[in-house]
Amino acid sequence: LMIEVFEVLKRQVLDTWKNSAVRDVEGRERLFMAVRIVEQVEGLLREFVTTGKFAAMQLEALRKGTTNEFH
């Protein structure tokens, strides 16, 4: 599900970029940055899940009784 969400998000941003006006240089730059940020978030989340950091953060939060906060 997570993979699909990131793919849909990237596709939406790229479709918006493709349909942007040629003269909207600033808008296309922002869309480019959005794609890069989505890719970075996706990469970090994959790393956390793969290395078990995410699970460790969840366990620590449960131990502290703060299930909604991961510090």
All heavy atoms as TSV, in Angstrom:
chain	resi	resn	atom	element	x	y	z
A	1	LEU	N	N	0.828	-1.192	0.000
A	1	LEU	CA	C	0.000	0.000	0.000
A	1	LEU	C	C	0.871	1.254	0.000
A	1	LEU	O	O	0.602	2.193	-0.737
A	1	LEU	CB	C	-0.933	-0.007	1.217
A	1	LEU	CG	C	-1.868	1.181	1.338
A	1	LEU	CD1	C	-2.794	1.292	0.148
A	1	LEU	CD2	C	-2.673	1.076	2.619
A	2	MET	N	N	1.922	1.234	0.831
A	2	MET	CA	C	2.817	2.390	0.910
A	2	MET	C	C	3.480	2.661	-0.449
A	2	MET	O	O	3.546	3.801	-0.895
A	2	MET	CB	C	3.892	2.134	1.969
A	2	MET	CG	C	4.846	3.289	2.142
A	2	MET	SD	S	6.087	2.955	3.391
A	2	MET	CE	C	7.158	1.821	2.527
A	3	ILE	N	N	3.912	1.612	-1.103
A	3	ILE	CA	C	4.550	1.763	-2.420
A	3	ILE	C	C	3.577	2.383	-3.413
A	3	ILE	O	O	3.928	3.295	-4.167
A	3	ILE	CB	C	5.069	0.402	-2.924
A	3	ILE	CG1	C	6.217	-0.079	-2.040
A	3	ILE	CG2	C	5.502	0.488	-4.379
A	3	ILE	CD1	C	6.616	-1.513	-2.282
A	4	GLU	N	N	2.347	1.902	-3.383
A	4	GLU	CA	C	1.336	2.427	-4.300
A	4	GLU	C	C	1.052	3.904	-4.033
A	4	GLU	O	O	0.910	4.698	-4.968
A	4	GLU	CB	C	0.051	1.620	-4.173
A	4	GLU	CG	C	-0.984	2.001	-5.208
A	4	GLU	CD	C	-2.232	1.124	-5.147
A	4	GLU	OE1	O	-2.174	0.029	-4.576
A	4	GLU	OE2	O	-3.267	1.562	-5.682
A	5	VAL	N	N	0.986	4.292	-2.780
A	5	VAL	CA	C	0.734	5.693	-2.423
A	5	VAL	C	C	1.828	6.590	-2.992
A	5	VAL	O	O	1.545	7.633	-3.592
A	5	VAL	CB	C	0.625	5.857	-0.885
A	5	VAL	CG1	C	0.699	7.319	-0.487
A	5	VAL	CG2	C	-0.649	5.218	-0.376
A	6	PHE	N	N	3.081	6.193	-2.807
A	6	PHE	CA	C	4.178	7.010	-3.323
A	6	PHE	C	C	4.176	7.063	-4.849
A	6	PHE	O	O	4.460	8.112	-5.439
A	6	PHE	CB	C	5.527	6.502	-2.798
A	6	PHE	CG	C	5.806	6.946	-1.392
A	6	PHE	CD1	C	5.755	6.046	-0.343
A	6	PHE	CD2	C	6.116	8.269	-1.112
A	6	PHE	CE1	C	6.005	6.453	0.959
A	6	PHE	CE2	C	6.369	8.690	0.176
A	6	PHE	CZ	C	6.309	7.772	1.220
A	7	GLU	N	N	3.852	5.959	-5.501
A	7	GLU	CA	C	3.794	5.945	-6.966
A	7	GLU	C	C	2.685	6.870	-7.476
A	7	GLU	O	O	2.890	7.606	-8.426
A	7	GLU	CB	C	3.601	4.515	-7.491
A	7	GLU	CG	C	4.817	3.640	-7.312
A	7	GLU	CD	C	6.062	4.198	-7.970
A	7	GLU	OE1	O	5.980	4.725	-9.109
A	7	GLU	OE2	O	7.145	4.111	-7.352
A	8	VAL	N	N	1.532	6.825	-6.837
A	8	VAL	CA	C	0.418	7.690	-7.245
A	8	VAL	C	C	0.794	9.157	-7.030
A	8	VAL	O	O	0.562	10.001	-7.895
A	8	VAL	CB	C	-0.874	7.336	-6.470
A	8	VAL	CG1	C	-1.948	8.406	-6.650
A	8	VAL	CG2	C	-1.392	5.978	-6.911
A	9	LEU	N	N	1.392	9.448	-5.895
A	9	LEU	CA	C	1.792	10.826	-5.602
A	9	LEU	C	C	2.797	11.339	-6.628
A	9	LEU	O	O	2.644	12.438	-7.172
A	9	LEU	CB	C	2.379	10.909	-4.193
A	9	LEU	CG	C	2.751	12.285	-3.668
A	9	LEU	CD1	C	1.567	13.231	-3.725
A	9	LEU	CD2	C	3.273	12.164	-2.244
A	10	LYS	N	N	3.813	10.539	-6.921
A	10	LYS	CA	C	4.807	10.958	-7.929
A	10	LYS	C	C	4.164	11.135	-9.296
A	10	LYS	O	O	4.458	12.099	-10.003
A	10	LYS	CB	C	5.952	9.948	-8.003
A	10	LYS	CG	C	6.896	10.034	-6.821
A	10	LYS	CD	C	8.109	9.160	-6.997
A	10	LYS	CE	C	7.785	7.734	-6.655
A	10	LYS	NZ	N	8.960	6.853	-6.596
A	11	ARG	N	N	3.264	10.219	-9.662
A	11	ARG	CA	C	2.594	10.304	-10.961
A	11	ARG	C	C	1.751	11.572	-11.049
A	11	ARG	O	O	1.743	12.262	-12.081
A	11	ARG	CB	C	1.717	9.068	-11.183
A	11	ARG	CG	C	1.195	8.956	-12.598
A	11	ARG	CD	C	0.458	7.639	-12.871
A	11	ARG	NE	N	0.880	6.549	-12.016
A	11	ARG	CZ	C	0.058	5.883	-11.177
A	11	ARG	NH1	N	-1.216	6.187	-11.114
A	11	ARG	NH2	N	0.501	4.889	-10.434
A	12	GLN	N	N	1.047	11.916	-9.970
A	12	GLN	CA	C	0.223	13.128	-9.973
A	12	GLN	C	C	1.075	14.378	-10.156
A	12	GLN	O	O	0.721	15.269	-10.929
A	12	GLN	CB	C	-0.578	13.226	-8.680
A	12	GLN	CG	C	-1.715	12.252	-8.590
A	12	GLN	CD	C	-2.426	12.314	-7.250
A	12	GLN	OE1	O	-1.924	12.844	-6.279
A	12	GLN	NE2	N	-3.618	11.728	-7.204
A	13	VAL	N	N	2.189	14.439	-9.448
A	13	VAL	CA	C	3.069	15.608	-9.572
A	13	VAL	C	C	3.649	15.680	-10.979
A	13	VAL	O	O	3.692	16.754	-11.596
A	13	VAL	CB	C	4.185	15.585	-8.506
A	13	VAL	CG1	C	5.177	16.714	-8.731
A	13	VAL	CG2	C	3.597	15.671	-7.106
A	14	LEU	N	N	4.093	14.542	-11.519
A	14	LEU	CA	C	4.656	14.539	-12.873
A	14	LEU	C	C	3.609	14.897	-13.919
A	14	LEU	O	O	3.914	15.615	-14.880
A	14	LEU	CB	C	5.284	13.181	-13.179
A	14	LEU	CG	C	6.592	12.901	-12.441
A	14	LEU	CD1	C	7.051	11.462	-12.696
A	14	LEU	CD2	C	7.675	13.880	-12.845
A	15	ASP	N	N	2.374	14.431	-13.744
A	15	ASP	CA	C	1.306	14.799	-14.682
A	15	ASP	C	C	1.040	16.304	-14.638
A	15	ASP	O	O	0.846	16.939	-15.677
A	15	ASP	CB	C	0.017	14.034	-14.371
A	15	ASP	CG	C	0.086	12.571	-14.782
A	15	ASP	OD1	O	1.007	12.205	-15.546
A	15	ASP	OD2	O	-0.776	11.795	-14.314
A	16	THR	N	N	1.048	16.865	-13.437
A	16	THR	CA	C	0.868	18.313	-13.295
A	16	THR	C	C	2.002	19.045	-13.988
A	16	THR	O	O	1.786	20.036	-14.689
A	16	THR	CB	C	0.797	18.705	-11.808
A	16	THR	OG1	O	-0.276	17.987	-11.193
A	16	THR	CG2	C	0.561	20.203	-11.642
A	17	TRP	N	N	3.223	18.558	-13.835
A	17	TRP	CA	C	4.391	19.157	-14.480
A	17	TRP	C	C	4.255	19.104	-16.001
A	17	TRP	O	O	4.479	20.096	-16.684
A	17	TRP	CB	C	5.661	18.431	-14.029
A	17	TRP	CG	C	6.884	18.838	-14.776
A	17	TRP	CD1	C	7.611	19.980	-14.607
A	17	TRP	CD2	C	7.520	18.116	-15.833
A	17	TRP	NE1	N	8.666	19.998	-15.495
A	17	TRP	CE2	C	8.629	18.863	-16.259
A	17	TRP	CE3	C	7.245	16.901	-16.459
A	17	TRP	CZ2	C	9.459	18.436	-17.272
A	17	TRP	CZ3	C	8.079	16.474	-17.469
A	17	TRP	CH2	C	9.174	17.252	-17.863
A	18	LYS	N	N	3.857	17.940	-16.520
A	18	LYS	CA	C	3.717	17.779	-17.970
A	18	LYS	C	C	2.662	18.707	-18.545
A	18	LYS	O	O	2.776	19.149	-19.684
A	18	LYS	CB	C	3.353	16.333	-18.306
A	18	LYS	CG	C	4.482	15.363	-18.124
A	18	LYS	CD	C	4.013	13.945	-18.407
A	18	LYS	CE	C	5.081	12.937	-18.085
A	18	LYS	NZ	N	4.603	11.552	-18.271
A	19	ASN	N	N	1.645	19.003	-17.768
A	19	ASN	CA	C	0.558	19.848	-18.249
A	19	ASN	C	C	0.738	21.322	-17.902
A	19	ASN	O	O	-0.145	22.135	-18.153
A	19	ASN	CB	C	-0.778	19.342	-17.687
A	19	ASN	CG	C	-1.131	17.985	-18.238
A	19	ASN	OD1	O	-1.015	17.745	-19.429
A	19	ASN	ND2	N	-1.547	17.077	-17.368
A	20	SER	N	N	1.883	21.663	-17.324
A	20	SER	CA	C	2.122	23.054	-16.947
A	20	SER	C	C	2.453	23.896	-18.180
A	20	SER	O	O	2.927	23.384	-19.195
A	20	SER	CB	C	3.262	23.150	-15.929
A	20	SER	OG	O	4.491	22.768	-16.526
A	21	ALA	N	N	2.195	25.171	-18.062
A	21	ALA	CA	C	2.487	26.100	-19.156
A	21	ALA	C	C	3.997	26.239	-19.332
A	21	ALA	O	O	4.751	26.208	-18.356
A	21	ALA	CB	C	1.877	27.463	-18.844
A	22	VAL	N	N	4.414	26.385	-20.559
A	22	VAL	CA	C	5.840	26.516	-20.857
A	22	VAL	C	C	6.439	27.713	-20.125
A	22	VAL	O	O	7.568	27.643	-19.630
A	22	VAL	CB	C	6.059	26.656	-22.385
A	22	VAL	CG1	C	7.510	26.944	-22.703
A	22	VAL	CG2	C	5.588	25.408	-23.102
A	23	ARG	N	N	5.695	28.771	-20.002
A	23	ARG	CA	C	6.223	29.983	-19.370
A	23	ARG	C	C	6.233	29.908	-17.838
A	23	ARG	O	O	6.772	30.788	-17.173
A	23	ARG	CB	C	5.425	31.198	-19.824
A	23	ARG	CG	C	3.986	31.186	-19.418
A	23	ARG	CD	C	3.189	32.327	-20.041
A	23	ARG	NE	N	1.776	32.169	-19.797
A	23	ARG	CZ	C	0.958	31.368	-20.479
A	23	ARG	NH1	N	1.433	30.657	-21.477
A	23	ARG	NH2	N	-0.321	31.288	-20.173
A	24	ASP	N	N	5.668	28.833	-17.249
A	24	ASP	CA	C	5.614	28.698	-15.791
A	24	ASP	C	C	6.866	27.998	-15.262
A	24	ASP	O	O	6.817	26.903	-14.702
A	24	ASP	CB	C	4.354	27.937	-15.371
A	24	ASP	CG	C	4.161	27.932	-13.873
A	24	ASP	OD1	O	4.884	28.659	-13.157
A	24	ASP	OD2	O	3.280	27.182	-13.401
A	25	VAL	N	N	7.988	28.642	-15.423
A	25	VAL	CA	C	9.271	28.073	-15.004
A	25	VAL	C	C	9.295	27.857	-13.489
A	25	VAL	O	O	9.705	26.800	-13.004
A	25	VAL	CB	C	10.448	28.975	-15.450
A	25	VAL	CG1	C	11.773	28.449	-14.918
A	25	VAL	CG2	C	10.470	29.090	-16.961
A	26	GLU	N	N	8.824	28.843	-12.746
A	26	GLU	CA	C	8.836	28.739	-11.282
A	26	GLU	C	C	7.944	27.585	-10.796
A	26	GLU	O	O	8.318	26.833	-9.892
A	26	GLU	CB	C	8.376	30.053	-10.659
A	26	GLU	CG	C	8.493	30.076	-9.148
A	26	GLU	CD	C	8.082	31.421	-8.577
A	26	GLU	OE1	O	8.283	32.458	-9.245
A	26	GLU	OE2	O	7.562	31.413	-7.445
A	27	GLY	N	N	6.794	27.441	-11.414
A	27	GLY	CA	C	5.888	26.356	-11.041
A	27	GLY	C	C	6.498	24.994	-11.307
A	27	GLY	O	O	6.387	24.074	-10.491
A	28	ARG	N	N	7.165	24.849	-12.452
A	28	ARG	CA	C	7.817	23.578	-12.780
A	28	ARG	C	C	8.971	23.284	-11.832
A	28	ARG	O	O	9.195	22.140	-11.453
A	28	ARG	CB	C	8.281	23.570	-14.234
A	28	ARG	CG	C	7.139	23.404	-15.216
A	28	ARG	CD	C	7.610	23.050	-16.610
A	28	ARG	NE	N	8.712	23.878	-17.091
A	28	ARG	CZ	C	8.576	25.063	-17.661
A	28	ARG	NH1	N	7.379	25.587	-17.805
A	28	ARG	NH2	N	9.616	25.726	-18.078
A	29	GLU	N	N	9.684	24.313	-11.407
A	29	GLU	CA	C	10.768	24.127	-10.436
A	29	GLU	C	C	10.213	23.613	-9.113
A	29	GLU	O	O	10.795	22.723	-8.487
A	29	GLU	CB	C	11.521	25.442	-10.211
A	29	GLU	CG	C	12.429	25.831	-11.354
A	29	GLU	CD	C	13.600	24.876	-11.530
A	29	GLU	OE1	O	14.171	24.424	-10.512
A	29	GLU	OE2	O	13.921	24.566	-12.683
A	30	ARG	N	N	9.078	24.167	-8.679
A	30	ARG	CA	C	8.452	23.715	-7.432
A	30	ARG	C	C	7.985	22.266	-7.547
A	30	ARG	O	O	8.122	21.483	-6.611
A	30	ARG	CB	C	7.287	24.626	-7.060
A	30	ARG	CG	C	7.764	25.884	-6.354
A	30	ARG	CD	C	6.604	26.675	-5.799
A	30	ARG	NE	N	6.450	27.808	-6.716
A	30	ARG	CZ	C	5.321	28.254	-7.202
A	30	ARG	NH1	N	4.179	27.714	-6.858
A	30	ARG	NH2	N	5.290	29.272	-8.027
A	31	LEU	N	N	7.440	21.909	-8.703
A	31	LEU	CA	C	7.002	20.529	-8.914
A	31	LEU	C	C	8.196	19.576	-8.916
A	31	LEU	O	O	8.116	18.467	-8.380
A	31	LEU	CB	C	6.212	20.419	-10.222
A	31	LEU	CG	C	4.841	21.086	-10.192
A	31	LEU	CD1	C	4.292	21.241	-11.607
A	31	LEU	CD2	C	3.888	20.288	-9.315
A	32	PHE	N	N	9.305	20.005	-9.497
A	32	PHE	CA	C	10.527	19.196	-9.481
A	32	PHE	C	C	10.978	18.956	-8.045
A	32	PHE	O	O	11.315	17.835	-7.659
A	32	PHE	CB	C	11.636	19.903	-10.281
A	32	PHE	CG	C	12.962	19.206	-10.184
A	32	PHE	CD1	C	13.211	18.062	-10.916
A	32	PHE	CD2	C	13.953	19.704	-9.359
A	32	PHE	CE1	C	14.434	17.411	-10.821
A	32	PHE	CE2	C	15.180	19.069	-9.263
A	32	PHE	CZ	C	15.423	17.925	-9.999
A	33	MET	N	N	10.948	20.014	-7.242
A	33	MET	CA	C	11.336	19.887	-5.837
A	33	MET	C	C	10.368	18.963	-5.099
A	33	MET	O	O	10.776	18.179	-4.243
A	33	MET	CB	C	11.383	21.255	-5.162
A	33	MET	CG	C	12.505	22.151	-5.679
A	33	MET	SD	S	14.139	21.426	-5.449
A	33	MET	CE	C	14.248	21.424	-3.680
A	34	ALA	N	N	9.096	19.026	-5.433
A	34	ALA	CA	C	8.105	18.158	-4.794
A	34	ALA	C	C	8.413	16.688	-5.077
A	34	ALA	O	O	8.353	15.847	-4.169
A	34	ALA	CB	C	6.698	18.511	-5.272
A	35	VAL	N	N	8.756	16.384	-6.321
A	35	VAL	CA	C	9.106	15.000	-6.675
A	35	VAL	C	C	10.334	14.557	-5.886
A	35	VAL	O	O	10.371	13.451	-5.346
A	35	VAL	CB	C	9.364	14.847	-8.193
A	35	VAL	CG1	C	9.983	13.500	-8.515
A	35	VAL	CG2	C	8.076	15.023	-8.961
A	36	ARG	N	N	11.321	15.425	-5.795
A	36	ARG	CA	C	12.540	15.076	-5.048
A	36	ARG	C	C	12.239	14.830	-3.575
A	36	ARG	O	O	12.763	13.905	-2.964
A	36	ARG	CB	C	13.593	16.188	-5.199
A	36	ARG	CG	C	14.071	16.449	-6.614
A	36	ARG	CD	C	14.660	15.213	-7.219
A	36	ARG	NE	N	15.847	14.850	-6.484
A	36	ARG	CZ	C	16.986	14.477	-7.009
A	36	ARG	NH1	N	17.090	14.366	-8.292
A	36	ARG	NH2	N	18.008	14.168	-6.249
A	37	ILE	N	N	11.394	15.646	-2.978
A	37	ILE	CA	C	11.045	15.479	-1.572
A	37	ILE	C	C	10.278	14.175	-1.367
A	37	ILE	O	O	10.551	13.428	-0.421
A	37	ILE	CB	C	10.242	16.695	-1.062
A	37	ILE	CG1	C	11.169	17.913	-0.977
A	37	ILE	CG2	C	9.599	16.401	0.291
A	37	ILE	CD1	C	10.452	19.219	-0.750
A	38	VAL	N	N	9.335	13.875	-2.253
A	38	VAL	CA	C	8.590	12.616	-2.154
A	38	VAL	C	C	9.558	11.439	-2.234
A	38	VAL	O	O	9.449	10.474	-1.458
A	38	VAL	CB	C	7.509	12.516	-3.249
A	38	VAL	CG1	C	6.932	11.114	-3.340
A	38	VAL	CG2	C	6.407	13.530	-3.004
A	39	GLU	N	N	10.515	11.500	-3.144
A	39	GLU	CA	C	11.501	10.425	-3.277
A	39	GLU	C	C	12.351	10.292	-2.017
A	39	GLU	O	O	12.652	9.174	-1.583
A	39	GLU	CB	C	12.393	10.670	-4.494
A	39	GLU	CG	C	11.676	10.486	-5.812
A	39	GLU	CD	C	12.490	10.919	-7.013
A	39	GLU	OE1	O	13.504	11.640	-6.857
A	39	GLU	OE2	O	12.112	10.528	-8.128
A	40	GLN	N	N	12.723	11.414	-1.408
A	40	GLN	CA	C	13.515	11.366	-0.177
A	40	GLN	C	C	12.716	10.765	0.972
A	40	GLN	O	O	13.233	9.934	1.724
A	40	GLN	CB	C	14.013	12.762	0.198
A	40	GLN	CG	C	15.102	13.266	-0.705
A	40	GLN	CD	C	15.526	14.687	-0.351
A	40	GLN	OE1	O	14.786	15.432	0.281
A	40	GLN	NE2	N	16.723	15.057	-0.754
A	41	VAL	N	N	11.466	11.178	1.112
A	41	VAL	CA	C	10.615	10.639	2.179
A	41	VAL	C	C	10.413	9.136	1.968
A	41	VAL	O	O	10.517	8.338	2.905
A	41	VAL	CB	C	9.255	11.377	2.234
A	41	VAL	CG1	C	8.279	10.666	3.155
A	41	VAL	CG2	C	9.459	12.815	2.663
A	42	GLU	N	N	10.152	8.752	0.732
A	42	GLU	CA	C	9.965	7.336	0.412
A	42	GLU	C	C	11.226	6.536	0.754
A	42	GLU	O	O	11.148	5.473	1.367
A	42	GLU	CB	C	9.628	7.172	-1.065
A	42	GLU	CG	C	9.414	5.738	-1.486
A	42	GLU	CD	C	9.156	5.607	-2.981
A	42	GLU	OE1	O	9.556	6.504	-3.755
A	42	GLU	OE2	O	8.558	4.600	-3.364
A	43	GLY	N	N	12.376	7.071	0.393
A	43	GLY	CA	C	13.637	6.389	0.674
A	43	GLY	C	C	13.895	6.240	2.162
A	43	GLY	O	O	14.314	5.171	2.632
A	44	LEU	N	N	13.651	7.301	2.915
A	44	LEU	CA	C	13.848	7.233	4.363
A	44	LEU	C	C	12.890	6.250	5.015
A	44	LEU	O	O	13.277	5.475	5.897
A	44	LEU	CB	C	13.674	8.618	4.993
A	44	LEU	CG	C	14.829	9.584	4.810
A	44	LEU	CD1	C	14.438	10.970	5.300
A	44	LEU	CD2	C	16.048	9.087	5.562
A	45	LEU	N	N	11.650	6.274	4.583
A	45	LEU	CA	C	10.671	5.355	5.152
A	45	LEU	C	C	11.042	3.905	4.837
A	45	LEU	O	O	10.962	3.034	5.704
A	45	LEU	CB	C	9.278	5.691	4.627
A	45	LEU	CG	C	8.111	5.053	5.332
A	45	LEU	CD1	C	8.174	5.282	6.845
A	45	LEU	CD2	C	6.808	5.592	4.792
A	46	ARG	N	N	11.467	3.670	3.608
A	46	ARG	CA	C	11.920	2.311	3.237
A	46	ARG	C	C	13.100	1.885	4.108
A	46	ARG	O	O	13.163	0.750	4.568
A	46	ARG	CB	C	12.333	2.263	1.774
A	46	ARG	CG	C	11.199	2.230	0.806
A	46	ARG	CD	C	11.748	2.219	-0.625
A	46	ARG	NE	N	10.711	2.329	-1.592
A	46	ARG	CZ	C	10.146	1.285	-2.213
A	46	ARG	NH1	N	10.542	0.068	-1.926
A	46	ARG	NH2	N	9.196	1.473	-3.094
A	47	GLU	N	N	14.037	2.799	4.315
A	47	GLU	CA	C	15.218	2.497	5.138
A	47	GLU	C	C	14.806	2.180	6.574
A	47	GLU	O	O	15.281	1.211	7.166
A	47	GLU	CB	C	16.190	3.670	5.126
A	47	GLU	CG	C	17.421	3.444	5.971
A	47	GLU	CD	C	18.311	4.662	6.049
A	47	GLU	OE1	O	18.317	5.467	5.098
A	47	GLU	OE2	O	18.993	4.810	7.066
A	48	PHE	N	N	13.916	2.995	7.129
A	48	PHE	CA	C	13.459	2.767	8.502
A	48	PHE	C	C	12.772	1.415	8.635
A	48	PHE	O	O	12.999	0.686	9.596
A	48	PHE	CB	C	12.509	3.882	8.938
A	48	PHE	CG	C	13.196	5.097	9.475
A	48	PHE	CD1	C	14.392	5.546	8.936
A	48	PHE	CD2	C	12.651	5.807	10.513
A	48	PHE	CE1	C	15.025	6.671	9.430
A	48	PHE	CE2	C	13.270	6.928	11.026
A	48	PHE	CZ	C	14.462	7.360	10.474
A	49	VAL	N	N	11.924	1.081	7.671
A	49	VAL	CA	C	11.212	-0.190	7.719
A	49	VAL	C	C	12.192	-1.348	7.536
A	49	VAL	O	O	12.153	-2.340	8.261
A	49	VAL	CB	C	10.086	-0.231	6.658
A	49	VAL	CG1	C	9.512	-1.626	6.507
A	49	VAL	CG2	C	8.996	0.763	7.015
A	50	THR	N	N	13.107	-1.207	6.585
A	50	THR	CA	C	14.062	-2.269	6.291
A	50	THR	C	C	15.016	-2.523	7.445
A	50	THR	O	O	15.316	-3.666	7.770
A	50	THR	CB	C	14.877	-1.914	5.019
A	50	THR	OG1	O	13.977	-1.725	3.940
A	50	THR	CG2	C	15.857	-3.006	4.671
A	51	THR	N	N	15.487	-1.482	8.077
A	51	THR	CA	C	16.478	-1.646	9.144
A	51	THR	C	C	15.841	-1.878	10.509
A	51	THR	O	O	16.536	-2.141	11.483
A	51	THR	CB	C	17.391	-0.414	9.245
A	51	THR	OG1	O	16.594	0.722	9.593
A	51	THR	CG2	C	18.138	-0.158	7.954
A	52	GLY	N	N	14.527	-1.777	10.586
A	52	GLY	CA	C	13.853	-1.988	11.857
A	52	GLY	C	C	13.780	-0.739	12.723
A	52	GLY	O	O	13.280	-0.789	13.842
A	53	LYS	N	N	14.278	0.384	12.231
A	53	LYS	CA	C	14.236	1.614	13.027
A	53	LYS	C	C	12.803	2.029	13.323
A	53	LYS	O	O	12.505	2.503	14.419
A	53	LYS	CB	C	14.963	2.751	12.309
A	53	LYS	CG	C	16.454	2.621	12.327
A	53	LYS	CD	C	17.101	3.815	11.630
A	53	LYS	CE	C	18.599	3.663	11.586
A	53	LYS	NZ	N	19.230	4.799	10.892
A	54	PHE	N	N	11.933	1.845	12.365
A	54	PHE	CA	C	10.544	2.237	12.565
A	54	PHE	C	C	9.924	1.409	13.689
A	54	PHE	O	O	9.254	1.935	14.571
A	54	PHE	CB	C	9.748	2.088	11.268
A	54	PHE	CG	C	8.352	2.629	11.353
A	54	PHE	CD1	C	8.133	3.989	11.429
A	54	PHE	CD2	C	7.263	1.784	11.358
A	54	PHE	CE1	C	6.848	4.504	11.509
A	54	PHE	CE2	C	5.976	2.290	11.435
A	54	PHE	CZ	C	5.774	3.648	11.509
A	55	ALA	N	N	10.163	0.101	13.661
A	55	ALA	CA	C	9.637	-0.775	14.715
A	55	ALA	C	C	10.215	-0.385	16.068
A	55	ALA	O	O	9.499	-0.360	17.070
A	55	ALA	CB	C	9.955	-2.236	14.397
A	56	ALA	N	N	11.499	-0.070	16.108
A	56	ALA	CA	C	12.124	0.337	17.361
A	56	ALA	C	C	11.506	1.626	17.892
A	56	ALA	O	O	11.286	1.770	19.098
A	56	ALA	CB	C	13.624	0.515	17.164
A	57	MET	N	N	11.214	2.563	16.996
A	57	MET	CA	C	10.588	3.815	17.400
A	57	MET	C	C	9.187	3.562	17.945
A	57	MET	O	O	8.779	4.160	18.940
A	57	MET	CB	C	10.545	4.792	16.219
A	57	MET	CG	C	11.917	5.319	15.824
A	57	MET	SD	S	11.962	6.173	14.229
A	57	MET	CE	C	10.735	7.431	14.416
A	58	GLN	N	N	8.442	2.654	17.300
A	58	GLN	CA	C	7.100	2.328	17.774
A	58	GLN	C	C	7.160	1.677	19.155
A	58	GLN	O	O	6.365	2.009	20.035
A	58	GLN	CB	C	6.404	1.393	16.790
A	58	GLN	CG	C	5.951	2.082	15.516
A	58	GLN	CD	C	5.304	1.106	14.562
A	58	GLN	OE1	O	5.800	0.003	14.359
A	58	GLN	NE2	N	4.190	1.509	13.975
A	59	LEU	N	N	8.091	0.755	19.341
A	59	LEU	CA	C	8.225	0.090	20.637
A	59	LEU	C	C	8.592	1.082	21.730
A	59	LEU	O	O	8.063	1.017	22.842
A	59	LEU	CB	C	9.271	-1.022	20.548
A	59	LEU	CG	C	8.854	-2.253	19.748
A	59	LEU	CD1	C	10.038	-3.203	19.571
A	59	LEU	CD2	C	7.682	-2.962	20.410
A	60	GLU	N	N	9.492	1.992	21.422
A	60	GLU	CA	C	9.897	3.004	22.403
A	60	GLU	C	C	8.715	3.902	22.761
A	60	GLU	O	O	8.501	4.234	23.925
A	60	GLU	CB	C	11.056	3.833	21.865
A	60	GLU	CG	C	11.564	4.889	22.826
A	60	GLU	CD	C	12.180	4.328	24.100
A	60	GLU	OE1	O	12.552	3.140	24.124
A	60	GLU	OE2	O	12.281	5.078	25.085
A	61	ALA	N	N	7.930	4.275	21.756
A	61	ALA	CA	C	6.760	5.111	22.010
A	61	ALA	C	C	5.744	4.368	22.864
A	61	ALA	O	O	5.144	4.949	23.772
A	61	ALA	CB	C	6.133	5.560	20.692
A	62	LEU	N	N	5.553	3.089	22.591
A	62	LEU	CA	C	4.635	2.297	23.403
A	62	LEU	C	C	5.135	2.185	24.837
A	62	LEU	O	O	4.356	2.269	25.787
A	62	LEU	CB	C	4.464	0.902	22.800
A	62	LEU	CG	C	3.626	0.828	21.528
A	62	LEU	CD1	C	3.718	-0.560	20.909
A	62	LEU	CD2	C	2.182	1.190	21.822
A	63	ARG	N	N	6.437	2.020	24.987
A	63	ARG	CA	C	7.034	1.919	26.311
A	63	ARG	C	C	6.807	3.206	27.104
A	63	ARG	O	O	6.501	3.179	28.281
A	63	ARG	CB	C	8.534	1.637	26.210
A	63	ARG	CG	C	9.213	1.376	27.552
A	63	ARG	CD	C	10.701	1.159	27.402
A	63	ARG	NE	N	11.417	2.352	26.974
A	63	ARG	CZ	C	11.703	3.392	27.744
A	63	ARG	NH1	N	11.344	3.420	28.996
A	63	ARG	NH2	N	12.376	4.418	27.262
A	64	LYS	N	N	6.928	4.340	26.415
A	64	LYS	CA	C	6.749	5.637	27.056
A	64	LYS	C	C	5.272	6.015	27.175
A	64	LYS	O	O	4.935	6.992	27.843
A	64	LYS	CB	C	7.463	6.732	26.265
A	64	LYS	CG	C	8.967	6.655	26.360
A	64	LYS	CD	C	9.582	7.788	25.568
A	64	LYS	CE	C	11.092	7.789	25.679
A	64	LYS	NZ	N	11.675	8.897	24.905
A	65	GLY	N	N	4.403	5.283	26.479
A	65	GLY	CA	C	2.981	5.602	26.509
A	65	GLY	C	C	2.589	6.734	25.593
A	65	GLY	O	O	1.568	7.376	25.758
A	66	THR	N	N	3.451	7.026	24.600
A	66	THR	CA	C	3.167	8.098	23.635
A	66	THR	C	C	3.098	7.491	22.235
A	66	THR	O	O	4.001	7.662	21.432
A	66	THR	CB	C	4.256	9.182	23.677
A	66	THR	OG1	O	5.525	8.542	23.426
A	66	THR	CG2	C	4.293	9.893	24.996
A	67	THR	N	N	2.017	6.814	21.934
A	67	THR	CA	C	1.913	6.100	20.672
A	67	THR	C	C	1.839	7.003	19.448
A	67	THR	O	O	2.110	6.566	18.345
A	67	THR	CB	C	0.673	5.172	20.663
A	67	THR	OG1	O	-0.477	5.971	20.913
A	67	THR	CG2	C	0.803	4.078	21.707
A	68	ASN	N	N	1.510	8.273	19.619
A	68	ASN	CA	C	1.394	9.179	18.474
A	68	ASN	C	C	2.663	9.991	18.227
A	68	ASN	O	O	2.718	10.763	17.290
A	68	ASN	CB	C	0.217	10.139	18.659
A	68	ASN	CG	C	-1.097	9.410	18.596
A	68	ASN	OD1	O	-1.210	8.398	17.921
A	68	ASN	ND2	N	-2.087	9.908	19.297
A	69	GLU	N	N	3.648	9.841	19.056
A	69	GLU	CA	C	4.864	10.634	18.905
A	69	GLU	C	C	6.061	9.709	18.767
A	69	GLU	O	O	6.278	8.828	19.582
A	69	GLU	CB	C	5.066	11.543	20.125
A	69	GLU	CG	C	3.969	12.560	20.294
A	69	GLU	CD	C	4.188	13.420	21.504
A	69	GLU	OE1	O	5.359	13.625	21.886
A	69	GLU	OE2	O	3.199	13.886	22.086
A	70	PHE	N	N	6.868	9.962	17.739
A	70	PHE	CA	C	8.097	9.203	17.519
A	70	PHE	C	C	9.254	10.173	17.561
A	70	PHE	O	O	9.511	10.889	16.608
A	70	PHE	CB	C	8.062	8.467	16.171
A	70	PHE	CG	C	6.970	7.459	16.089
A	70	PHE	CD1	C	5.945	7.620	15.197
A	70	PHE	CD2	C	6.953	6.341	16.912
A	70	PHE	CE1	C	4.925	6.715	15.107
A	70	PHE	CE2	C	5.943	5.423	16.822
A	70	PHE	CZ	C	4.915	5.597	15.919
A	71	HIS	N	N	9.945	10.264	18.694
A	71	HIS	CA	C	11.081	11.172	18.829
A	71	HIS	C	C	12.362	10.399	18.856
A	71	HIS	O	O	12.550	9.438	19.468
A	71	HIS	CB	C	10.965	12.006	20.106
A	71	HIS	CG	C	9.773	12.907	20.089
A	71	HIS	ND1	N	9.643	13.948	19.208
A	71	HIS	CD2	C	8.629	12.895	20.809
A	71	HIS	CE1	C	8.490	14.553	19.418
A	71	HIS	NE2	N	7.872	13.922	20.381
